[in-house]
Every structure is written in C-alpha cells, then in structure tokens.
C-alpha cells in the first residue's frame, strides 16, 4: 500500500462516525480541555501535552497493529461498519 493511500485510510478511520461513539468523543475532548485549562500557566504544561500525545500515539498504533491496519475487527473497532471507501 502506498504512503498516500495509507495516509488517506488513516484520516478515513480517524474521522469515521462509526469509529468512536459520540459520547466517547465528548468525554475525550472534555477531559483534554479540562487538562489544558488546569495546566495552561504551569511549567508542566508542555510535558503533560507531550505525555498525552505519546500515549495516544501508542494506543493508536497498538490498535492499528491488532486490526492489521484497520482490516479486522478488534475491541470496539468493527471492520464491517468501517470498511474503506478508497479504491
């Protein structure tokens, strides 16, 4: 699979309405917003954001590995609901 096609598939998965329920997205962004508000003026702000970023990438790549690049169901990821529309 070419890099461009892989990148397009990643964006397709990331912005899929079926990939994450709306309640999960709301909670995720509320927690992220709360952390930003709490630590905005702190010296730890950049460290906390970096840790969150690294953790999110780790989870992303773990699930991507377990789903064989989003081509198999695993955990909450249901391949049948999120089949690629790329040709």
PDB file of N, CA, C and O in Angstrom:
ATOM      1  N   UNK A   1       0.850  -1.171   0.000  1.00  0.00           N
ATOM      2  CA  UNK A   1       0.000   0.000   0.000  1.00  0.00           C
ATOM      3  C   UNK A   1       0.901   1.241   0.000  1.00  0.00           C
ATOM      4  O   UNK A   1       1.856   1.320   0.772  1.00  0.00           O
ATOM      5  N   UNK A   2       0.593   2.195  -0.859  1.00  0.00           N
ATOM      6  CA  UNK A   2       1.411   3.398  -0.956  1.00  0.00           C
ATOM      7  C   UNK A   2       1.223   4.284   0.275  1.00  0.00           C
ATOM      8  O   UNK A   2       0.239   4.162   1.005  1.00  0.00           O
ATOM      9  N   UNK A   3       2.185   5.171   0.483  1.00  0.00           N
ATOM     10  CA  UNK A   3       2.120   6.073   1.634  1.00  0.00           C
ATOM     11  C   UNK A   3       0.880   6.959   1.559  1.00  0.00           C
ATOM     12  O   UNK A   3       0.209   7.175   2.569  1.00  0.00           O
ATOM     13  N   UNK A   4       0.572   7.471   0.371  1.00  0.00           N
ATOM     14  CA  UNK A   4      -0.596   8.349   0.214  1.00  0.00           C
ATOM     15  C   UNK A   4      -1.879   7.598   0.561  1.00  0.00           C
ATOM     16  O   UNK A   4      -2.742   8.126   1.261  1.00  0.00           O
ATOM     17  N   UNK A   5      -2.000   6.380   0.076  1.00  0.00           N
ATOM     18  CA  UNK A   5      -3.195   5.572   0.357  1.00  0.00           C
ATOM     19  C   UNK A   5      -3.289   5.245   1.848  1.00  0.00           C
ATOM     20  O   UNK A   5      -4.375   5.277   2.427  1.00  0.00           O
ATOM     21  N   UNK A   6      -2.159   4.935   2.460  1.00  0.00           N
ATOM     22  CA  UNK A   6      -2.135   4.656   3.898  1.00  0.00           C
ATOM     23  C   UNK A   6      -2.573   5.883   4.683  1.00  0.00           C
ATOM     24  O   UNK A   6      -3.371   5.776   5.614  1.00  0.00           O
ATOM     25  N   UNK A   7      -2.054   7.044   4.311  1.00  0.00           N
ATOM     26  CA  UNK A   7      -2.413   8.285   4.993  1.00  0.00           C
ATOM     27  C   UNK A   7      -3.897   8.603   4.816  1.00  0.00           C
ATOM     28  O   UNK A   7      -4.560   9.011   5.770  1.00  0.00           O
ATOM     29  N   UNK A   8      -4.418   8.420   3.612  1.00  0.00           N
ATOM     30  CA  UNK A   8      -5.845   8.650   3.375  1.00  0.00           C
ATOM     31  C   UNK A   8      -6.697   7.707   4.217  1.00  0.00           C
ATOM     32  O   UNK A   8      -7.727   8.114   4.753  1.00  0.00           O
ATOM     33  N   UNK A   9      -6.273   6.449   4.336  1.00  0.00           N
ATOM     34  CA  UNK A   9      -7.017   5.480   5.151  1.00  0.00           C
ATOM     35  C   UNK A   9      -6.979   5.877   6.620  1.00  0.00           C
ATOM     36  O   UNK A   9      -7.982   5.742   7.321  1.00  0.00           O
ATOM     37  N   UNK A  10      -5.832   6.365   7.098  1.00  0.00           N
ATOM     38  CA  UNK A  10      -5.720   6.808   8.489  1.00  0.00           C
ATOM     39  C   UNK A  10      -6.705   7.945   8.769  1.00  0.00           C
ATOM     40  O   UNK A  10      -7.376   7.952   9.801  1.00  0.00           O
ATOM     41  N   UNK A  11      -6.787   8.900   7.848  1.00  0.00           N
ATOM     42  CA  UNK A  11      -7.735  10.006   8.024  1.00  0.00           C
ATOM     43  C   UNK A  11      -9.173   9.513   7.939  1.00  0.00           C
ATOM     44  O   UNK A  11     -10.041   9.996   8.667  1.00  0.00           O
ATOM     45  N   UNK A  12      -9.425   8.563   7.064  1.00  0.00           N
ATOM     46  CA  UNK A  12     -10.761   7.995   6.944  1.00  0.00           C
ATOM     47  C   UNK A  12     -11.184   7.330   8.255  1.00  0.00           C
ATOM     48  O   UNK A  12     -12.323   7.487   8.696  1.00  0.00           O
ATOM     49  N   UNK A  13     -10.275   6.596   8.869  1.00  0.00           N
ATOM     50  CA  UNK A  13     -10.564   5.944  10.149  1.00  0.00           C
ATOM     51  C   UNK A  13     -10.718   6.988  11.256  1.00  0.00           C
ATOM     52  O   UNK A  13     -11.637   6.906  12.070  1.00  0.00           O
ATOM     53  N   UNK A  14      -9.821   7.962  11.281  1.00  0.00           N
ATOM     54  CA  UNK A  14      -9.836   8.969  12.346  1.00  0.00           C
ATOM     55  C   UNK A  14     -11.131   9.769  12.365  1.00  0.00           C
ATOM     56  O   UNK A  14     -11.623  10.125  13.436  1.00  0.00           O
ATOM     57  N   UNK A  15     -11.682  10.053  11.205  1.00  0.00           N
ATOM     58  CA  UNK A  15     -12.877  10.892  11.142  1.00  0.00           C
ATOM     59  C   UNK A  15     -14.146  10.109  10.836  1.00  0.00           C
ATOM     60  O   UNK A  15     -15.171  10.695  10.487  1.00  0.00           O
ATOM     61  N   UNK A  16     -14.080   8.793  10.963  1.00  0.00           N
ATOM     62  CA  UNK A  16     -15.254   7.958  10.754  1.00  0.00           C
ATOM     63  C   UNK A  16     -16.267   8.188  11.871  1.00  0.00           C
ATOM     64  O   UNK A  16     -15.903   8.264  13.045  1.00  0.00           O
ATOM     65  N   UNK A  17     -17.520   8.296  11.501  1.00  0.00           N
ATOM     66  CA  UNK A  17     -18.570   8.479  12.514  1.00  0.00           C
ATOM     67  C   UNK A  17     -18.811   7.193  13.303  1.00  0.00           C
ATOM     68  O   UNK A  17     -19.346   7.233  14.411  1.00  0.00           O
ATOM     69  N   UNK A  18     -18.420   6.070  12.740  1.00  0.00           N
ATOM     70  CA  UNK A  18     -18.636   4.782  13.402  1.00  0.00           C
ATOM     71  C   UNK A  18     -17.466   4.356  14.273  1.00  0.00           C
ATOM     72  O   UNK A  18     -17.612   3.447  15.091  1.00  0.00           O
ATOM     73  N   UNK A  19     -16.310   4.988  14.118  1.00  0.00           N
ATOM     74  CA  UNK A  19     -15.112   4.553  14.834  1.00  0.00           C
ATOM     75  C   UNK A  19     -15.226   4.781  16.336  1.00  0.00           C
ATOM     76  O   UNK A  19     -14.829   3.925  17.126  1.00  0.00           O
ATOM     77  N   UNK A  20     -15.766   5.928  16.733  1.00  0.00           N
ATOM     78  CA  UNK A  20     -15.934   6.242  18.149  1.00  0.00           C
ATOM     79  C   UNK A  20     -17.341   6.778  18.370  1.00  0.00           C
ATOM     80  O   UNK A  20     -17.802   7.636  17.618  1.00  0.00           O
ATOM     81  N   UNK A  21     -18.023   6.282  19.390  1.00  0.00           N
ATOM     82  CA  UNK A  21     -19.349   6.821  19.687  1.00  0.00           C
ATOM     83  C   UNK A  21     -19.245   8.298  20.089  1.00  0.00           C
ATOM     84  O   UNK A  21     -18.209   8.745  20.581  1.00  0.00           O
ATOM     85  N   UNK A  22     -20.314   9.032  19.876  1.00  0.00           N
ATOM     86  CA  UNK A  22     -20.313  10.463  20.169  1.00  0.00           C
ATOM     87  C   UNK A  22     -20.040  10.729  21.651  1.00  0.00           C
ATOM     88  O   UNK A  22     -19.364  11.703  21.981  1.00  0.00           O
ATOM     89  N   UNK A  23     -20.555   9.880  22.553  1.00  0.00           N
ATOM     90  CA  UNK A  23     -20.327  10.096  23.982  1.00  0.00           C
ATOM     91  C   UNK A  23     -18.847   9.973  24.307  1.00  0.00           C
ATOM     92  O   UNK A  23     -18.342  10.695  25.166  1.00  0.00           O
ATOM     93  N   UNK A  24     -18.140   9.065  23.629  1.00  0.00           N
ATOM     94  CA  UNK A  24     -16.708   8.887  23.867  1.00  0.00           C
ATOM     95  C   UNK A  24     -15.930  10.108  23.392  1.00  0.00           C
ATOM     96  O   UNK A  24     -15.017  10.573  24.075  1.00  0.00           O
ATOM     97  N   UNK A  25     -16.291  10.624  22.222  1.00  0.00           N
ATOM     98  CA  UNK A  25     -15.619  11.826  21.712  1.00  0.00           C
ATOM     99  C   UNK A  25     -15.841  13.015  22.634  1.00  0.00           C
ATOM    100  O   UNK A  25     -14.911  13.774  22.909  1.00  0.00           O
ATOM    101  N   UNK A  26     -17.072  13.179  23.111  1.00  0.00           N
ATOM    102  CA  UNK A  26     -17.365  14.295  24.018  1.00  0.00           C
ATOM    103  C   UNK A  26     -16.545  14.203  25.298  1.00  0.00           C
ATOM    104  O   UNK A  26     -15.944  15.188  25.726  1.00  0.00           O
ATOM    105  N   UNK A  27     -16.520  13.028  25.907  1.00  0.00           N
ATOM    106  CA  UNK A  27     -15.746  12.847  27.142  1.00  0.00           C
ATOM    107  C   UNK A  27     -14.263  13.076  26.881  1.00  0.00           C
ATOM    108  O   UNK A  27     -13.585  13.724  27.678  1.00  0.00           O
ATOM    109  N   UNK A  28     -13.758  12.549  25.773  1.00  0.00           N
ATOM    110  CA  UNK A  28     -12.345  12.703  25.424  1.00  0.00           C
ATOM    111  C   UNK A  28     -11.969  14.179  25.305  1.00  0.00           C
ATOM    112  O   UNK A  28     -10.957  14.609  25.858  1.00  0.00           O
ATOM    113  N   UNK A  29     -12.775  14.951  24.591  1.00  0.00           N
ATOM    114  CA  UNK A  29     -12.442  16.365  24.401  1.00  0.00           C
ATOM    115  C   UNK A  29     -12.710  17.199  25.653  1.00  0.00           C
ATOM    116  O   UNK A  29     -12.033  18.204  25.872  1.00  0.00           O
ATOM    117  N   UNK A  30     -13.674  16.807  26.469  1.00  0.00           N
ATOM    118  CA  UNK A  30     -13.892  17.494  27.748  1.00  0.00           C
ATOM    119  C   UNK A  30     -12.701  17.293  28.681  1.00  0.00           C
ATOM    120  O   UNK A  30     -12.254  18.239  29.330  1.00  0.00           O
ATOM    121  N   UNK A  31     -12.193  16.082  28.750  1.00  0.00           N
ATOM    122  CA  UNK A  31     -11.017  15.810  29.588  1.00  0.00           C
ATOM    123  C   UNK A  31      -9.808  16.565  29.063  1.00  0.00           C
ATOM    124  O   UNK A  31      -9.075  17.174  29.842  1.00  0.00           O
ATOM    125  N   UNK A  32      -9.589  16.536  27.759  1.00  0.00           N
ATOM    126  CA  UNK A  32      -8.460  17.260  27.174  1.00  0.00           C
ATOM    127  C   UNK A  32      -8.578  18.762  27.432  1.00  0.00           C
ATOM    128  O   UNK A  32      -7.599  19.407  27.806  1.00  0.00           O
ATOM    129  N   UNK A  33      -9.770  19.316  27.236  1.00  0.00           N
ATOM    130  CA  UNK A  33      -9.986  20.741  27.501  1.00  0.00           C
ATOM    131  C   UNK A  33      -9.769  21.091  28.961  1.00  0.00           C
ATOM    132  O   UNK A  33      -9.186  22.130  29.270  1.00  0.00           O
ATOM    133  N   UNK A  34     -10.232  20.237  29.861  1.00  0.00           N
ATOM    134  CA  UNK A  34     -10.045  20.472  31.299  1.00  0.00           C
ATOM    135  C   UNK A  34      -8.569  20.457  31.671  1.00  0.00           C
ATOM    136  O   UNK A  34      -8.113  21.300  32.444  1.00  0.00           O
ATOM    137  N   UNK A  35      -7.825  19.508  31.129  1.00  0.00           N
ATOM    138  CA  UNK A  35      -6.387  19.450  31.406  1.00  0.00           C
ATOM    139  C   UNK A  35      -5.669  20.691  30.883  1.00  0.00           C
ATOM    140  O   UNK A  35      -4.779  21.224  31.544  1.00  0.00           O
ATOM    141  N   UNK A  36      -6.056  21.141  29.709  1.00  0.00           N
ATOM    142  CA  UNK A  36      -5.441  22.353  29.158  1.00  0.00           C
ATOM    143  C   UNK A  36      -5.745  23.552  30.042  1.00  0.00           C
ATOM    144  O   UNK A  36      -4.852  24.352  30.323  1.00  0.00           O
ATOM    145  N   UNK A  37      -6.992  23.691  30.485  1.00  0.00           N
ATOM    146  CA  UNK A  37      -7.354  24.811  31.361  1.00  0.00           C
ATOM    147  C   UNK A  37      -6.616  24.757  32.698  1.00  0.00           C
ATOM    148  O   UNK A  37      -6.174  25.787  33.207  1.00  0.00           O
ATOM    149  N   UNK A  38      -6.485  23.571  33.260  1.00  0.00           N
ATOM    150  CA  UNK A  38      -5.840  23.428  34.570  1.00  0.00           C
ATOM    151  C   UNK A  38      -4.338  23.691  34.518  1.00  0.00           C
ATOM    152  O   UNK A  38      -3.773  24.255  35.456  1.00  0.00           O
ATOM    153  N   UNK A  39      -3.699  23.292  33.443  1.00  0.00           N
ATOM    154  CA  UNK A  39      -2.238  23.361  33.392  1.00  0.00           C
ATOM    155  C   UNK A  39      -1.698  24.415  32.427  1.00  0.00           C
ATOM    156  O   UNK A  39      -0.500  24.429  32.146  1.00  0.00           O
ATOM    157  N   UNK A  40      -2.556  25.294  31.917  1.00  0.00           N
ATOM    158  CA  UNK A  40      -2.147  26.277  30.913  1.00  0.00           C
ATOM    159  C   UNK A  40      -0.952  27.119  31.349  1.00  0.00           C
ATOM    160  O   UNK A  40      -0.007  27.286  30.579  1.00  0.00           O
ATOM    161  N   UNK A  41      -0.977  27.644  32.554  1.00  0.00           N
ATOM    162  CA  UNK A  41       0.092  28.527  33.033  1.00  0.00           C
ATOM    163  C   UNK A  41       1.205  27.757  33.754  1.00  0.00           C
ATOM    164  O   UNK A  41       2.182  28.356  34.203  1.00  0.00           O
ATOM    165  N   UNK A  42       1.062  26.465  33.861  1.00  0.00           N
ATOM    166  CA  UNK A  42       2.027  25.647  34.591  1.00  0.00           C
ATOM    167  C   UNK A  42       3.277  25.369  33.759  1.00  0.00           C
ATOM    168  O   UNK A  42       3.238  25.357  32.529  1.00  0.00           O
ATOM    169  N   UNK A  43       4.374  25.149  34.457  1.00  0.00           N
ATOM    170  CA  UNK A  43       5.604  24.760  33.776  1.00  0.00           C
ATOM    171  C   UNK A  43       5.515  23.319  33.268  1.00  0.00           C
ATOM    172  O   UNK A  43       6.308  22.904  32.423  1.00  0.00           O
ATOM    173  N   UNK A  44       4.566  22.576  33.777  1.00  0.00           N
ATOM    174  CA  UNK A  44       4.382  21.183  33.363  1.00  0.00           C
ATOM    175  C   UNK A  44       3.528  21.044  32.106  1.00  0.00           C
ATOM    176  O   UNK A  44       3.366  19.939  31.587  1.00  0.00           O
ATOM    177  N   UNK A  45       2.983  22.146  31.617  1.00  0.00           N
ATOM    178  CA  UNK A  45       2.028  22.098  30.505  1.00  0.00           C
ATOM    179  C   UNK A  45       2.568  21.331  29.296  1.00  0.00           C
ATOM    180  O   UNK A  45       1.921  20.402  28.813  1.00  0.00           O
ATOM    181  N   UNK A  46       3.728  21.708  28.816  1.00  0.00           N
ATOM    182  CA  UNK A  46       4.281  21.047  27.629  1.00  0.00           C
ATOM    183  C   UNK A  46       4.606  19.579  27.892  1.00  0.00           C
ATOM    184  O   UNK A  46       4.441  18.735  27.012  1.00  0.00           O
ATOM    185  N   UNK A  47       5.068  19.282  29.101  1.00  0.00           N
ATOM    186  CA  UNK A  47       5.361  17.881  29.437  1.00  0.00           C
ATOM    187  C   UNK A  47       4.080  17.049  29.448  1.00  0.00           C
ATOM    188  O   UNK A  47       4.060  15.924  28.947  1.00  0.00           O
ATOM    189  N   UNK A  48       3.021  17.601  30.015  1.00  0.00           N
ATOM    190  CA  UNK A  48       1.743  16.881  30.083  1.00  0.00           C
ATOM    191  C   UNK A  48       1.179  16.666  28.684  1.00  0.00           C
ATOM    192  O   UNK A  48       0.709  15.574  28.365  1.00  0.00           O
ATOM    193  N   UNK A  49       1.224  17.700  27.849  1.00  0.00           N
ATOM    194  CA  UNK A  49       0.737  17.566  26.476  1.00  0.00           C
ATOM    195  C   UNK A  49       1.574  16.530  25.713  1.00  0.00           C
ATOM    196  O   UNK A  49       1.028  15.732  24.952  1.00  0.00           O
ATOM    197  N   UNK A  50       2.886  16.543  25.916  1.00  0.00           N
ATOM    198  CA  UNK A  50       3.760  15.569  25.249  1.00  0.00           C
ATOM    199  C   UNK A  50       3.437  14.148  25.703  1.00  0.00           C
ATOM    200  O   UNK A  50       3.397  13.230  24.884  1.00  0.00           O
ATOM    201  N   UNK A  51       3.206  13.961  27.001  1.00  0.00           N
ATOM    202  CA  UNK A  51       2.862  12.633  27.524  1.00  0.00           C
ATOM    203  C   UNK A  51       1.531  12.159  26.949  1.00  0.00           C
ATOM    204  O   UNK A  51       1.409  11.004  26.542  1.00  0.00           O
ATOM    205  N   UNK A  52       0.534  13.040  26.913  1.00  0.00           N
ATOM    206  CA  UNK A  52      -0.769  12.680  26.342  1.00  0.00           C
ATOM    207  C   UNK A  52      -0.617  12.302  24.872  1.00  0.00           C
ATOM    208  O   UNK A  52      -1.215  11.330  24.411  1.00  0.00           O
ATOM    209  N   UNK A  53       0.181  13.068  24.142  1.00  0.00           N
ATOM    210  CA  UNK A  53       0.406  12.798  22.718  1.00  0.00           C
ATOM    211  C   UNK A  53       1.073  11.439  22.519  1.00  0.00           C
ATOM    212  O   UNK A  53       0.661  10.662  21.658  1.00  0.00           O
ATOM    213  N   UNK A  54       2.096  11.157  23.311  1.00  0.00           N
ATOM    214  CA  UNK A  54       2.807   9.876  23.199  1.00  0.00           C
ATOM    215  C   UNK A  54       1.886   8.713  23.560  1.00  0.00           C
ATOM    216  O   UNK A  54       1.895   7.684  22.885  1.00  0.00           O
ATOM    217  N   UNK A  55       1.092   8.871  24.615  1.00  0.00           N
ATOM    218  CA  UNK A  55       0.148   7.813  24.995  1.00  0.00           C
ATOM    219  C   UNK A  55      -0.896   7.579  23.903  1.00  0.00           C
ATOM    220  O   UNK A  55      -1.232   6.436  23.594  1.00  0.00           O
ATOM    221  N   UNK A  56      -1.404   8.657  23.326  1.00  0.00           N
ATOM    222  CA  UNK A  56      -2.422   8.495  22.285  1.00  0.00           C
ATOM    223  C   UNK A  56      -1.838   7.831  21.037  1.00  0.00           C
ATOM    224  O   UNK A  56      -2.501   7.005  20.409  1.00  0.00           O
ATOM    225  N   UNK A  57      -0.602   8.186  20.673  1.00  0.00           N
ATOM    226  CA  UNK A  57       0.041   7.518  19.537  1.00  0.00           C
ATOM    227  C   UNK A  57       0.289   6.040  19.828  1.00  0.00           C
ATOM    228  O   UNK A  57       0.129   5.195  18.948  1.00  0.00           O
ATOM    229  N   UNK A  58       0.678   5.733  21.058  1.00  0.00           N
ATOM    230  CA  UNK A  58       0.907   4.341  21.444  1.00  0.00           C
ATOM    231  C   UNK A  58      -0.378   3.528  21.321  1.00  0.00           C
ATOM    232  O   UNK A  58      -0.369   2.434  20.756  1.00  0.00           O
ATOM    233  N   UNK A  59      -1.472   4.054  21.842  1.00  0.00           N
ATOM    234  CA  UNK A  59      -2.759   3.357  21.744  1.00  0.00           C
ATOM    235  C   UNK A  59      -3.172   3.220  20.276  1.00  0.00           C
ATOM    236  O   UNK A  59      -3.638   2.163  19.852  1.00  0.00           O
ATOM    237  N   UNK A  60      -2.998   4.291  19.512  1.00  0.00           N
ATOM    238  CA  UNK A  60      -3.365   4.256  18.092  1.00  0.00           C
ATOM    239  C   UNK A  60      -2.615   3.149  17.354  1.00  0.00           C
ATOM    240  O   UNK A  60      -3.218   2.339  16.650  1.00  0.00           O
ATOM    241  N   UNK A  61      -1.298   3.125  17.523  1.00  0.00           N
ATOM    242  CA  UNK A  61      -0.511   2.129  16.802  1.00  0.00           C
ATOM    243  C   UNK A  61      -0.747   0.716  17.327  1.00  0.00           C
ATOM    244  O   UNK A  61      -0.636  -0.241  16.561  1.00  0.00           O
ATOM    245  N   UNK A  62      -1.068   0.558  18.603  1.00  0.00           N
ATOM    246  CA  UNK A  62      -1.393  -0.762  19.139  1.00  0.00           C
ATOM    247  C   UNK A  62      -2.680  -1.286  18.494  1.00  0.00           C
ATOM    248  O   UNK A  62      -2.728  -2.428  18.038  1.00  0.00           O
ATOM    249  N   UNK A  63      -3.716  -0.453  18.457  1.00  0.00           N
ATOM    250  CA  UNK A  63      -4.981  -0.882  17.852  1.00  0.00           C
ATOM    251  C   UNK A  63      -4.796  -1.097  16.352  1.00  0.00           C
ATOM    252  O   UNK A  63      -5.363  -2.030  15.783  1.00  0.00           O
ATOM    253  N   UNK A  64      -4.003  -0.236  15.711  1.00  0.00           N
ATOM    254  CA  UNK A  64      -3.727  -0.409  14.276  1.00  0.00           C
ATOM    255  C   UNK A  64      -3.030  -1.750  14.033  1.00  0.00           C
ATOM    256  O   UNK A  64      -3.345  -2.446  13.067  1.00  0.00           O
ATOM    257  N   UNK A  65      -2.100  -2.109  14.891  1.00  0.00           N
ATOM    258  CA  UNK A  65      -1.405  -3.396  14.781  1.00  0.00           C
ATOM    259  C   UNK A  65      -2.383  -4.554  14.987  1.00  0.00           C
ATOM    260  O   UNK A  65      -2.372  -5.518  14.222  1.00  0.00           O
ATOM    261  N   UNK A  66      -3.224  -4.464  16.013  1.00  0.00           N
ATOM    262  CA  UNK A  66      -4.159  -5.552  16.327  1.00  0.00           C
ATOM    263  C   UNK A  66      -5.231  -5.718  15.243  1.00  0.00           C
ATOM    264  O   UNK A  66      -5.751  -6.818  15.056  1.00  0.00           O
ATOM    265  N   UNK A  67      -5.565  -4.639  14.532  1.00  0.00           N
ATOM    266  CA  UNK A  67      -6.580  -4.727  13.482  1.00  0.00           C
ATOM    267  C   UNK A  67      -5.965  -4.945  12.108  1.00  0.00           C
ATOM    268  O   UNK A  67      -6.663  -4.919  11.094  1.00  0.00           O
ATOM    269  N   UNK A  68      -4.655  -5.161  12.078  1.00  0.00           N
ATOM    270  CA  UNK A  68      -3.928  -5.352  10.814  1.00  0.00           C
ATOM    271  C   UNK A  68      -4.237  -4.202   9.850  1.00  0.00           C
ATOM    272  O   UNK A  68      -4.765  -4.399   8.756  1.00  0.00           O
ATOM    273  N   UNK A  69      -3.885  -3.000  10.301  1.00  0.00           N
ATOM    274  CA  UNK A  69      -4.085  -1.751   9.537  1.00  0.00           C
ATOM    275  C   UNK A  69      -5.559  -1.513   9.222  1.00  0.00           C
ATOM    276  O   UNK A  69      -5.915  -1.171   8.094  1.00  0.00           O
ATOM    277  N   UNK A  70      -6.401  -1.695  10.219  1.00  0.00           N
ATOM    278  CA  UNK A  70      -7.840  -1.411  10.161  1.00  0.00           C
ATOM    279  C   UNK A  70      -8.591  -2.355   9.231  1.00  0.00           C
ATOM    280  O   UNK A  70      -9.625  -1.973   8.684  1.00  0.00           O
ATOM    281  N   UNK A  71      -8.097  -3.584   9.035  1.00  0.00           N
ATOM    282  CA  UNK A  71      -8.772  -4.531   8.140  1.00  0.00           C
ATOM    283  C   UNK A  71      -9.409  -5.701   8.878  1.00  0.00           C
ATOM    284  O   UNK A  71      -9.944  -6.610   8.243  1.00  0.00           O
ATOM    285  N   UNK A  72      -9.360  -5.693  10.215  1.00  0.00           N
ATOM    286  CA  UNK A  72     -10.015  -6.735  11.012  1.00  0.00           C
ATOM    287  C   UNK A  72     -10.649  -6.085  12.233  1.00  0.00           C
ATOM    288  O   UNK A  72     -10.185  -5.049  12.709  1.00  0.00           O
ATOM    289  N   UNK A  73     -11.700  -6.697  12.729  1.00  0.00           N
ATOM    290  CA  UNK A  73     -12.341  -6.196  13.943  1.00  0.00           C
ATOM    291  C   UNK A  73     -11.490  -6.530  15.157  1.00  0.00           C
ATOM    292  O   UNK A  73     -10.856  -7.585  15.215  1.00  0.00           O
ATOM    293  N   UNK A  74     -11.481  -5.619  16.130  1.00  0.00           N
ATOM    294  CA  UNK A  74     -10.764  -5.842  17.388  1.00  0.00           C
ATOM    295  C   UNK A  74     -11.313  -4.865  18.413  1.00  0.00           C
ATOM    296  O   UNK A  74     -11.412  -3.668  18.141  1.00  0.00           O
ATOM    297  N   UNK A  75     -11.672  -5.369  19.597  1.00  0.00           N
ATOM    298  CA  UNK A  75     -12.191  -4.488  20.638  1.00  0.00           C
ATOM    299  C   UNK A  75     -13.434  -3.756  20.162  1.00  0.00           C
ATOM    300  O   UNK A  75     -14.382  -4.380  19.685  1.00  0.00           O
ATOM    301  N   UNK A  76     -13.433  -2.436  20.287  1.00  0.00           N
ATOM    302  CA  UNK A  76     -14.575  -1.640  19.850  1.00  0.00           C
ATOM    303  C   UNK A  76     -14.561  -1.357  18.348  1.00  0.00           C
ATOM    304  O   UNK A  76     -15.548  -0.858  17.808  1.00  0.00           O
ATOM    305  N   UNK A  77     -13.460  -1.668  17.669  1.00  0.00           N
ATOM    306  CA  UNK A  77     -13.362  -1.427  16.229  1.00  0.00           C
ATOM    307  C   UNK A  77     -14.072  -2.538  15.481  1.00  0.00           C
ATOM    308  O   UNK A  77     -13.700  -3.705  15.602  1.00  0.00           O
ATOM    309  N   UNK A  78     -15.095  -2.186  14.708  1.00  0.00           N
ATOM    310  CA  UNK A  78     -15.841  -3.151  13.914  1.00  0.00           C
ATOM    311  C   UNK A  78     -15.551  -2.883  12.442  1.00  0.00           C
ATOM    312  O   UNK A  78     -15.990  -1.877  11.884  1.00  0.00           O
ATOM    313  N   UNK A  79     -14.819  -3.781  11.831  1.00  0.00           N
ATOM    314  CA  UNK A  79     -14.398  -3.587  10.444  1.00  0.00           C
ATOM    315  C   UNK A  79     -15.582  -3.486   9.491  1.00  0.00           C
ATOM    316  O   UNK A  79     -15.557  -2.681   8.560  1.00  0.00           O
ATOM    317  N   UNK A  80     -16.607  -4.282   9.708  1.00  0.00           N
ATOM    318  CA  UNK A  80     -17.759  -4.281   8.799  1.00  0.00           C
ATOM    319  C   UNK A  80     -18.444  -2.919   8.752  1.00  0.00           C
ATOM    320  O   UNK A  80     -18.955  -2.526   7.704  1.00  0.00           O
ATOM    321  N   UNK A  81     -18.463  -2.197   9.863  1.00  0.00           N
ATOM    322  CA  UNK A  81     -19.088  -0.869   9.902  1.00  0.00           C
ATOM    323  C   UNK A  81     -18.173   0.213   9.345  1.00  0.00           C
ATOM    324  O   UNK A  81     -18.642   1.299   9.005  1.00  0.00           O
ATOM    325  N   UNK A  82     -16.883  -0.065   9.248  1.00  0.00           N
ATOM    326  CA  UNK A  82     -15.909   0.959   8.877  1.00  0.00           C
ATOM    327  C   UNK A  82     -15.068   0.581   7.668  1.00  0.00           C
ATOM    328  O   UNK A  82     -13.905   0.974   7.573  1.00  0.00           O
ATOM    329  N   UNK A  83     -15.641  -0.175   6.751  1.00  0.00           N
ATOM    330  CA  UNK A  83     -14.883  -0.576   5.563  1.00  0.00           C
ATOM    331  C   UNK A  83     -14.444   0.655   4.787  1.00  0.00           C
ATOM    332  O   UNK A  83     -15.144   1.666   4.734  1.00  0.00           O
ATOM    333  N   UNK A  84     -13.275   0.541   4.190  1.00  0.00           N
ATOM    334  CA  UNK A  84     -12.718   1.656   3.425  1.00  0.00           C
ATOM    335  C   UNK A  84     -13.529   1.914   2.167  1.00  0.00           C
ATOM    336  O   UNK A  84     -13.988   0.988   1.499  1.00  0.00           O
ATOM    337  N   UNK A  85     -13.695   3.188   1.862  1.00  0.00           N
ATOM    338  CA  UNK A  85     -14.354   3.572   0.626  1.00  0.00           C
ATOM    339  C   UNK A  85     -13.328   3.944  -0.438  1.00  0.00           C
ATOM    340  O   UNK A  85     -13.687   4.365  -1.538  1.00  0.00           O
ATOM    341  N   UNK A  86     -12.041   3.784  -0.102  1.00  0.00           N
ATOM    342  CA  UNK A  86     -10.969   4.068  -1.057  1.00  0.00           C
ATOM    343  C   UNK A  86     -10.877   2.939  -2.069  1.00  0.00           C
ATOM    344  O   UNK A  86     -11.099   1.777  -1.729  1.00  0.00           O
ATOM    345  N   UNK A  87     -10.558   3.266  -3.280  1.00  0.00           N
ATOM    346  CA  UNK A  87     -10.417   2.232  -4.320  1.00  0.00           C
ATOM    347  C   UNK A  87      -8.981   2.110  -4.725  1.00  0.00           C
ATOM    348  O   UNK A  87      -8.650   1.297  -5.588  1.00  0.00           O
TER     349      UNK A  87
END
